[in-house]
C-alpha cells in the first residue's frame, strides 16, 4: 500500500521535530515563581514565538495575561474564503517532582526504550511540535488550506485562568470556526481517540488554627487541640470508607455511557501495587470521567526528619476537586468550601482560599469537524476507527471558548496516552504517536477545508 504524501513528509520531518522538542523541553517552564524563575517561562515563550515567525505567521505576539503569565499568539492567513482553525497547546509544564526518581534528567529529552523522556514531552510541548509538523507537511503538499491561529498558553498547569480572562477581554483574538485543543491524547497508544468530555476543577487551600503557638506534647498533649490532627480528620471527611468522594451536597453517582476502561488495564496504567484495591464504586470510566474526585495534593506540616515532640498550632492543605460534566464548578466550589467549614473538628478556626477553577466541558462529536477528524485518523492509523473517550483532567479554556464562540466546533486530541505518565516522574512521548497524530491533524485540516467548500 502506497503511503500518503502527508505521511511521507512528516516521517521525513521527525529528526527535526526531535531536535526542536529537545530545545523546548530544556526550558524549565514551570509557571510558579516559587518553584522556578519567571525567566524560564519567558524564554520558552520567546522560543515558541520564534518558531511561529519562522513558519510565516503574522501578528506574532507575547500576550501578558492577567495572572502574570504570557501566552503566545500568531496568525497564518489561508486562501480567500477559507475557514479559520485555532490550534492550541501550552508550553508551561508541571514541576518534575522527585528529580531523583527520574531515570534521566527531567529537562533533557532522552531517548530510551523507543520513547522520548522529559517533562512536557507529551504535556504539552509535544502538542506544539505536533501543530508545527502538521502545518509543515501541508506546506510541502500544496499549502495550508485554512487560515490558522495558534495560541500557546503559559500557565495552563497552574489553573489560574489567565488566558481565559484575556480571551474574554479580547473576544475577536481567538475567534475561529473550529478549535483543535492539542492537550489530551489517545485512550491507548495506537488507538486514535478524541476526547468528548473533560472534568472541571476547583482548587482550594484550607488553613486550620487551634493554638497561639506550638506546645510541648508531653506537657499539653491529650487536651490541647492539635491542628494537624484536626486537619487529618477534616480531610478524611472528604471520602467514604470505600474511597468515594463525599462532599456534602455534591452528587457522586453518575454513569459513563461510552468507551469503557477495563479495570485490569487501569491497574496496569496507574501502576497500582499488587494487593491494593481501587477506590470508589461503579465502573472505572464512571469514576474517572463522570464523577467528582477529590485529591489532597499538598499538606504543610513538619517533616519527619527534624520533627520535635510538639502539638501543632496550625496546619494547611491544598485540595483539588475534579468536577464532572453536568455539574457547575462555581457551585462545587461553594459546596466544598461549606463542607470544609462545617466538618472542622473541635471548633478549629478555618480559612479557605480559592487558587484555581475551571468549568467541565462536553463536545458535540456528531459535528462536521469530528467527521473530518474521523476520516483523517482512519488514514493516520490504518485499520483503526476513531474512538471517543472522556478525560478526568481539566482544560478550563475549552468552556471559555465555547461561551465566546458558541458556533465553533472544539476538538480535543493530543499525545498523552497512558504510557506518557504526564504529571508524574519519567514523563515521555511516543515518537510514533507524535508522527501519526501530526498526520491526523494535517489531514483533518485538508478534510475540513474541503467540507466547507462542499
Secondary structure as GFF3:
##gff-version 3
##sequence-region A 1 454
A	DSSP	alpha_helix	5	25	.	.	.	ID=ss1
A	DSSP	alpha_helix	38	54	.	.	.	ID=ss2
A	DSSP	beta_strand	58	64	.	.	.	ID=ss3
A	DSSP	beta_strand	70	76	.	.	.	ID=ss4
A	DSSP	beta_strand	84	90	.	.	.	ID=ss5
A	DSSP	three_ten_helix	99	101	.	.	.	ID=ss6
A	DSSP	beta_strand	110	112	.	.	.	ID=ss7
A	DSSP	beta_strand	115	117	.	.	.	ID=ss8
A	DSSP	alpha_helix	125	139	.	.	.	ID=ss9
A	DSSP	beta_strand	147	153	.	.	.	ID=ss10
A	DSSP	three_ten_helix	156	158	.	.	.	ID=ss11
A	DSSP	alpha_helix	162	169	.	.	.	ID=ss12
A	DSSP	beta_strand	178	181	.	.	.	ID=ss13
A	DSSP	beta_strand	193	198	.	.	.	ID=ss14
A	DSSP	beta_strand	200	209	.	.	.	ID=ss15
A	DSSP	beta_strand	215	216	.	.	.	ID=ss16
A	DSSP	alpha_helix	217	220	.	.	.	ID=ss17
A	DSSP	alpha_helix	227	236	.	.	.	ID=ss18
A	DSSP	alpha_helix	263	270	.	.	.	ID=ss19
A	DSSP	alpha_helix	284	285	.	.	.	ID=ss20
A	DSSP	pi_helix	286	290	.	.	.	ID=ss21
A	DSSP	beta_strand	293	300	.	.	.	ID=ss22
A	DSSP	beta_strand	310	311	.	.	.	ID=ss23
A	DSSP	beta_strand	314	323	.	.	.	ID=ss24
A	DSSP	alpha_helix	329	343	.	.	.	ID=ss25
A	DSSP	three_ten_helix	345	347	.	.	.	ID=ss26
A	DSSP	beta_strand	349	358	.	.	.	ID=ss27
A	DSSP	beta_strand	361	362	.	.	.	ID=ss28
A	DSSP	alpha_helix	368	380	.	.	.	ID=ss29
A	DSSP	beta_strand	387	391	.	.	.	ID=ss30
A	DSSP	alpha_helix	397	404	.	.	.	ID=ss31
A	DSSP	beta_strand	409	412	.	.	.	ID=ss32
A	DSSP	three_ten_helix	418	420	.	.	.	ID=ss33
A	DSSP	beta_strand	428	430	.	.	.	ID=ss34
A	DSSP	alpha_helix	431	453	.	.	.	ID=ss35
###
